[in-house]
Amino acid sequence: MIKLKETVYMVGIKGAGMTGLAQILKARGFLVSGSDTREKFFTDAILKKAGIKYFENFSAKNLPKKIGWAVVSNAYLGRTINNPEIAELRKRKITILPYARAVGKIFNQSFGIAVAGTHGKTTTSAILAFILKQAGMNPTALIGGELLNWKSNSCVGKGPFVLEADEYREQFLNYRPFIIVLTGIDYDHPDYFPTPTSYKKAFAKFKKQLKRGGKIFTNRSRPAHYESKLFGKHNRQNLDLAAQVAEYLGIKRPAVGGALKKFAGIRRRMEKMGHCHGYTLIDDYAHNPPKVACALQALREAYPNRKITAIFQPHTFSRTAKFLKDFAKALTGADQIYLLDVYGSAREKIGKIGTDELVKTLAKLGCHATNLKTINLAVKFFSKQKTGKGILVTMGAGDVYKIAEQLAA
């Protein structure tokens, strides 16, 4: 049972979802603190702005003397992961909630709107939450990316709760929404879902979580007719889906249109980072083949007469191995291809198939690709380049965005 004013400690607090949850808990009267690694993320600034204390190491000494309960990121709950804070929490017999279960405790008591799907869920949930807030519906929102308008990935209100619901490890089965928004399903997360069928079955189970009298929205309907700063077919679909839900909730079309004109976008989703040596720098979170293909196609539509240079950082060895040929095919949408070494995870540090294999696979398709290996080497390489009016896009779910940041500085 969650009690107000309790002290909540969060292990892995810099994760996008964890940071959003921390802000919601604090706004609702909880005393929140936590910990994570020293690595810098966009969430560092959000946590500091929110006045939430966190340590940049893991130590039993970090834990407050009195803790009501703890929330732990799934990245630190694996059997092979030894975390001194989790060990101390267990020693003190303090209740530990995985992230999704903790979110569910709040979400399931609300008029919940869960946005799920392989791709587009961050953008769709962000647009919907923004529309609701602009329309005065006072929503709570927990999004997987930072809204540029808010400089945050969450907001707290007494209205509907808009949640980006992650399918990984079937986390979204912790939620009981009144509205489900499905952006589309393409096989992903092969380290957990062994087959496309098992992946689709998870979504089938999620649909059964809908509360009685609820409604499911999909992107198989009318095209969008709203103006927006976003570009690309995939974003038009995301925008349309969010607009449909907003209209269903009673928001008039002029209000929806007005909000969409003001929506500035999400960090790491086709985000314009600046310029360097004639390049227009853009960063995108694309990390599976359909997303990479969509991102490059969107750039081609937006900049038809400009050369597109892509720097792609594969994310996790299991995904790279499973979709090696698909990644290669998707990357052929760029005029020039550069790669970084695979960005692993807390669960997956090494693998047999990596970036060098992707280079070879691209070569079989007649495409030359260069592995620049690290962020520092990539920055040095492009700092010396002189070019015309080209597009340089960094893509991946790891820390590839740092290249665009440093080049734009």
N, C-alpha and C positions, 0 to 999 in steps of 0.2 A: 504494500500500500504506500503510495507517494504522499508524503506530508510536506506542506509548505514550510519554508524557513529552514529546512534541513540542509546540511552541508552535503554537496555532491562533488565527488572527485572523478575527473575524466582522464583516462589513460588513452593517449593518442588524440589529444584535443585539437591538433592542427588539421585533421582531416576535414574536408569541406562540410560533410554532414555533421560531424562532431562539433565544429565551430558554430554552425547554425543552431544546433540543439543547445549548446552552452548559452547562447544569447537568449533563446526562448526560456530556458530554465531560470536564468538570472532575472529576466523581465517578469517572471511569474513568482518571484520571491525566494528562490533558492540561492544558497551561498555556494558559488561555483568556482572551482579552481581545477588545475589539471597539469598534464605534462606531455612532452613529445620529444622528438629529436631536435638537434640544433639546426637542421636543414631549414632554410627559409622558404615559406610558401606565401601565397596571396592572403592566407588566413591570419598570418602574423599581425598584419595591420588591422584587420577586423577585430581580433581579440584585444589588441591594445586600445583601439578606439572604444570598445565596449567596457574597458576597465576590468577585464577578466584576467586574474593572475595565473601564470603557467610557468612551469620549469622546463628548461631545455635539456633535460637528462632524465633518466629513470632511476630513482633511488627510494628506498623505504623511508628515508628521512624526509622526503617531500610530503608525505601524507599528513593531513591535519590530525590532531589528536582525536577529534570527534568527527566521524563520518556517518551520515545516514545511510547512504548507498553509493555505489560507484557505477560509472558507465565506461565500458571498454570497447575500443575499436576492434573490429574483427581481425585487423591486421596483427593484433597482439594476443589473440585467443587460441592460436594453433598449438597443437600438442608439442611441437618441437621448439616452440619459442619460450625461452626463459626470461621472464620479466620480473625484476625484484619487487616492483610495486604490486603486481598481481599476486605474487607469493605472499606479501605482507597482508594484503586485503583478505586473502583466504585464511591466513593464520589468525587474523582478528575476527574471522567469521562475519565479514561485512558483505551484504548482498551485492553481487556483481551482475549487472544487466548488460548484455550485448547492445550495441547501438540501436539496432532496429526494434528490439523489444522495449527499450526505454522510450523511443519515439512513439511506439504503439500505445503506451500507457496514456499519452496525452492525446494523440491523434484519434484514437478510437472513442474518446469522449466528446469529440467535436463533430461538426458537419464536415466530414473529411472528403477531400478531392485528391485522389492518388493518380499521378501521372507516371505511366510505366511504358516500357518499350526498349528495344535495343538501341535506338538512336532517336535524338530529338527531344528526349524527356526533359533535359535541363532547360533548353530554349522554350519549350511549350509550357512547362510549369512556371518559368520566370515571366513569360508574357502574360499568362493567366493571372498570376499573383499581382503583377503590375496593373493590369486592367482593373481588377477588383479593388485595389487600393485607391487608384485614381477615381473610381466610381463611388468611393465612400463606403465600401462594404466592410472596411476594417478587418482585413484578413490576417491570419497567421500564415506564414509561409516558411518552408524549409527547402532550399534549393541547393543543388550540387555545384553551382557556380555563382560567382559574384555578379550581381546586377550593377551595371555601370551607373545607373541613375541613383541607386541606393548606397553604393560603395559597401555593400553587404550582401550576404546570401540568405538573409532571413528578415522577417518582420513579425511583430507580435500584436495581435488584436483580439477582439471578441467575436469576429465573424468566422467565415469558412476557413478551414485549414487546408492550404494547398501544399501537397507533399510530393517531392520527386521520389518515387518508389523504386528502389534498386532490386533487380531480379537476381543478382549474384548470391549464390548460396540460398536462394529462395527467401531472402530477407523480407520481401514484400508480403509474405504470408503472415507477417505479424500485424498487418493492417486490415481494418474493416471499414472501407470507405462507403460513402453514399453515392459518390460518382467515381467511376474509373475512366481514365483517358488513356487510350492505347495508341501510341505513335507508330507502331510497326514492329514486326518481329523478324530478325535475321539471326541465325545461329551465332553465338558468342560464348565466351567464358568456358573454353574446352577443358580447363583444369578442374572444373566442377561438374559441368554437364558433358557426359561422354559422347552424346550423339545429338543431332538436331531434334530428334523426336523427344528426348528427355528435356531439352530446352523448351520446346513448345508445350509440353505437358505442365511445366511450371506455370506458364501463363494461363493455361486452362484451369489450374487449381486456384490461381489468383482471382480469376473472374468469379469463382464461387465464394470469394470473400465479400462480395458486394452485399451491403445491407438490404433488407427487404424494402422494396419501393424505390431502389436506386436505379441508376442509369449508366450505361457504358457508351462512350464516344470513341469512334475510330476515325482515321483520316481518309475513309473511302467515300467522301461526299463532295459537296459543291466546292468549286475553286474560290479562293479568297478575292475579295474586291476592296481591300483596304490598302491605303498608302503606308509604307514603312521604310525605315532606313536599312532593314535587313535585305540581303540579296541571296539568290539561289533558290532552285525549285524546292529543296528540302525545307528551307526556312519559310517559304510561302505555305507549305503544308502545315508546318508547326504553328504559324500565325493563324491560319484558318481554323485549326483544331481548337486553339485557345479561344478564338472569337466565338465559335459555336457554343462552347461551354458558358462563356460570359453572357451570351444572348439568352441561353436557356435559363440562367439565373436571374433574368429580368433586366439586364443592362441594355439600354437602347443603342442602336447602331451608331448614332452620332457620338455617344460617349465612348464606345469601343474604338471608333475611328480616331477620336481625339487622343485617347491614351496611346494607341499604336504609333501615332506620329511623334509622340514624346519618348517612346521607348528607345533607349540608346544602345541596347544590346547587353551581352554577357561577356565577362572576361574569358578569354581563351576560346571564344566562338566567333571565328572570322573577325578577330579584333585587330584593328589597325594600330600598329605600334609606333609608326614614325617612318623616317627615311634614312637611307645610308647609301652614298655613292650612286645615286640614281635609282636605287631599289625602293619600292614601296614595301614596307615590312608588314606582314600580316601573320598572326598566330592563330592556330586552330587546334582543338582538342582531338581531332580525328585520330582514332587508334585502332579501328578495324577496317577491313577492305571496303565495305559499302560507304563508310564515313569518309575514307580517303578519296574514293571516287567522287562522292558528292561534293566534297570540298573543292577538289580540282575543277570539276565541272562548273561549280558556282563561280569560281574565279575566272574561268574561261568566258563565261557569260558576261560577267561584270567588266572584264578587261580584255575584250576580244582581240585587240591589236598589240597586246603586250606579252613579252616572253615570260613564262612562268617557271621559276626555279623552286624546287621543293627540297626541304631538309626534313627527312622523316626519321623519327626515333621509334623503333619497334618497342612495344610495351608488353612485357612478360615473354618468356621463352616458349611457354606452352601455346600461346596465341600465335606467335611467330611460326612455330613448327606446323601447327594445324592449318594455317591459312597462308602458307608460304607462296604458293602459286597465285592465290587471289590477291595478296598484297602486291606482288610483282605486276599483275595485270592492272590493278588500280593505279599504281604509280606511273604507268605509261601515259597517264593524262597530263603529266608535267613535261616541259621542254627539256629541263635539266634535272637530274636526280642526285641528291646527296643524302647520305645516311649517317646515323650514329650507331654506336653499339647498343644492344638491347638494354632497355631499362627494366631491371628486375623488380622484385617486390619483397616484402618481408617474408612472404611464403615461398619465394622462388628466386634463389640467388644465381643459379647456374642452369645451363641447358645444353643439349647437343646441337641444336639448330639455332643459328644466330644470324647476325647481319651479313657475314661473309657468304652464307648460303643464299641470302636474298640477293646479293650482288650477282652471284652466279646464275640465279634463276632469271633475273632481269636480262642478263647477257644472252640467254637462250631465246628471249623475246626480241632480241636485236636492240636492246636499250643499255647504254653505258651508265653505270652508277658508281659513285665514289664513296667509300666509307671514310668519313672524317673522324670517326671514333669518338671523340670527346667534345664537349661544349667549348672548352678553351681552344682546341685546335680548329674548330669550326669558326669561332669568332676571329681568330688570327687569319684564317684563310679568306674570309669574306671582307675583312677590314682592308685587305690589299687589292680587292677586286674593283675594277672600273667597268661600268656598264652603261647601257642606255636606260630607257624607261621600262624597267622590268619589275616583276613582282617576285619577291622572295617570301615564301610561306614556310613557317616552321609548323610541323605537325606531330602530334603524339600526346599520350596521356602522362608522360613523365615530366622531366624538367627541360625539355627542348626549348620552351618559351624563353629561357634565359639568353639564348643566342640573339633573338630579336630585341630583347630588353637591352642587352649590352651594345649591340650595333646601333640602336636608336639613341643611346645616351650621348 
